[in-house]
Amino acid sequence: KGYNTYVVYKRLSDIEEELDDCRFLRCHQSYLVNMDYIQQVDKQFQLTTGDLVHIRQRGLKAIRQTYLDYIAAKADSQLE
């Protein structure tokens, strides 16, 4: 599977706002992750690329829950 890399010089919060897409989760001050590419979750996300993405410790439980809710909603929509 091919992945694209883009270099953008903006504040991450501005990019997050412009994307305005429920697939993207701000999991750390330095990371915005597309939840469709998360393969495993613990104290960090492992992506399908093999990359590890840190999850901020403050809010870890809520961030993981957001991901689990996203996956559940996605599974429900595929069943319809």
Number of C-alpha atoms within 10 A of each C-alpha: 4 4 6 4 6 6 5 8 7 8 9 15 13 9 13 15 9 9 11 9 10 9 15 16 17 16 23 17 11 13 15 17 17 14 18 14 14 19 13 13 15 11 14 16 22 17 18 13 11 12 11 14 19 17 22 17 12 9 12 17 13 11 18 18 12 15 20 14 12 17 16 12 11 12 11 10 9 8 6 5
